[in-house]
Amino acid sequence: MKLGLLLLATLPIAAYAQDSTTVNSSSEYPNTFSSGSANVQRFDNKARRFNDWAISVGGGAAFMVHSDLRSFYDKKVNWGYNAYVSIDKQITHTFGLSLIYQRGETKQKAMLDGAAGVAAGVGTATTKFNQLALMGDINFSNLLRRVDNHSPYRWALHGYAGIGLQSFNTSLHDGNEYRWSDNPKRVPLFIDQKLDIGSIYYQFGTGVKYKVSKLIDIEARAMYILSGDDEFDGGGWADANDYDPSTPGSKYNMISDSRSDNALSVTLGVSFKLGNKLSHLAWHDPLQEAYYRTSVLENAATDLVVCEKGDADNDGVCDDWDRQLDTPAGARVDGAGVALDMDLDGVIDLYDKCVTVPGPVENNGCPTK
């Protein structure tokens, strides 16, 4: 008998334990670490909350700045251009990757020292380039945003860095060696660098984005281009003898000590955010969302008011839901505030002399026999 009662008592516990430890290993939601009663949902493209793809296009000016022949010469600016198109993927709210193609042209000038400079005058060069790069994007506004700033924002500061391959064509003209002449036979200097593994370049810069709408951003961007090539400005071949003053030929590549001709581009662009979500991941900071929701809960909390209407009969059950507002003092009550009458004889336990045996009221709840 005792063994049967013990098994009967443990049955609900065993049933609950079985339900709480059931493992969901179905093919629909294959999560072996989740309870079978848990609200497990798939994380796929339909479950995502934010867009994370975009296409960007832009254009602006380009200048040869740290090189032998430069775009800023004799207090004048020789303008060039730069245009780009990119496919952008936002990995997290602070980091993204872009596959970017750039095309541009720079114009630059320089003059040799001494007699060579007097004979040649001011040399002018043009560089036309094509570049393909993988570029990283750091969202400084999300990375450095103050935790107490709960307001939505439309401006964001970005930093960029990338590596890629480039091809370029250059031409150099001057009044002496690199000019069109039949007597003596002379031609300008032309350099054609093909796109290959030896034409690696680097770039880094910064930009400021403005959120026009959930689908469009505009951005002003400045990028510094390190070519790693002393031929990029059109100043001549970069062989060993081109740096030897005792060898014949104009030495434009010796004007600057640097062996890397570097350029600067300043552009204005537009990003078209792809997808049908309400927001893009680049404009979302999950930490800020957590702080914001916590703040909302803190400000919405009000003091808990217990027994707003009081407890007139002092039975421990508020008058708001007390079904017997005049319970005698000292009487035990149920959850509805009604005095207990265990034997259901009409005499509450407070006055019942025989609590477990029914009897008439006249005999204080006790049987007459």
Residue, then its C-alpha position, 0 to 999 in steps of 0.5 A: m500500500k505504501l509503495g503504491l502511494l509513493l509511486l502515485a505521488t512521484l508520477p506527476i514529478a516524473a511526467y513534469a521532468q520528462d516534459s522539461t528535458t525532452v530534446n527537440s531533434s526534429s529536422e525542422y528545428p535541429n537544436t539538441f540543446s533546446s527544451g521541447s517546450a521552448n519557443v525555438q525558431r529558425f534563423d534564416n533570411k526570413a527571420r532577419r531584422f535588418n538589411d545588410w547589402a548595398i550598392s554604392v556609386g560615386g565620383g569626384a576629384a583625384f590628385m597625385v600628391h606624394s610623388d615626383l610629378r604632382s597635381f599641386y604645382d606652382k600654386k595651381v591645381n591640376w584637376g583629375y577625376n575618380a569614379y567608383v562602384s561597389i558591392d557592400k556587405q555589412i557583417t556586423h553593426t560596426f564592420g562591413l566589406s566592399l568589393i570596389y572598382q575605381r577608375g580615374e585620371t590624374k594630371q601632374k607637373a614637375m621640373l628637373d633641377g639645373a641645366a636639364g630643367v632649363a632645357a626641358g622646361v616644365g614636364t607634364a604627365t597624365t595617369k589613367f588608372n583602373q583599380l579593383a580592391l577588397m575594402g573594409d569599412i569600420n563604423f566609428s559612430n556605432l563603435l564609439r557611441r556613448v551608452d547614454n545616447h538613446s536618440p536615433y541618428r542620421w550621421a555616421l563616421h566611417g573609416y576604410a582600408g583595403i588592398g587590390l590590383q591596379s592597371f595604369n597608363t601614363s604619358l610624360h611630355d616636356g620640352n627636351e627628351y620627351r617631346w614629339s620630334d623627328n630631328p632628332k627622333r624623340v617621343p613622349l614617355f608612355i608607360d603601360q602597367k597591366l593588371d597582374i599580381g605585381s600591381i598591388y596597391y593599398q588605400f585607406g581613408t574616411g567618410v561621413k554618411y548621411k541617412v536620407s531614408k531607409l533605402i538611400d545614404i549619401e556619403a562624402r569620402a576621402m581616400y589616400i592611394l598608395s601605389g607602391d610603384d614609382e612609375f605611377d605618376g608617369g615620371g619614368w621607368a623604375d629600373a636601377n639605372d633610372y636612379d643613377p645620375s651618371t647614366p643618360g636620360s632625364k631623372y624625373n623619378m629622382i625628384s622625390d626620395s620616395r619610391s611610391d607615387n601616392a594619390l588622393s581622391v575626394t568623392l561624393g557618393v550614393s548607397f542604395k540599400l537592398g532589401n525590404k527590412l525596416s532598417h539597415l544593419a549599419w544604422h543599428d547598434p544592438l547595445q544601444e537598443a538594449y540600453y534604450r529598452t532598459s530605460v523605457l522599462e525603468n521609466a514606465a515602472t510605477d509603484l505597486v498599489v496593494c488593496e487600493k480599496g482597503d480591507a474593511d474586515n481585516d481578513g487579509v483579502c482586499d475589498d477589491w475581490d473580497r466576496q464577504l466584506d463583513t467576515p467576523a474578526g478572527a475567522r479563517v477565510d478562503g481566497a475570496g474572503v469567505a469564512l471557512d465552514m469545513d463541514l458545510d453545516g452553515v456554522i463557520d469554523l470560528y463558531d463551530k464547536c464540532v468543525t469536522v462534524p455537521g450539526p445545527v446552528e442551535n447546537n453550535g454546529c454539533p450533532t444533537k445525538 
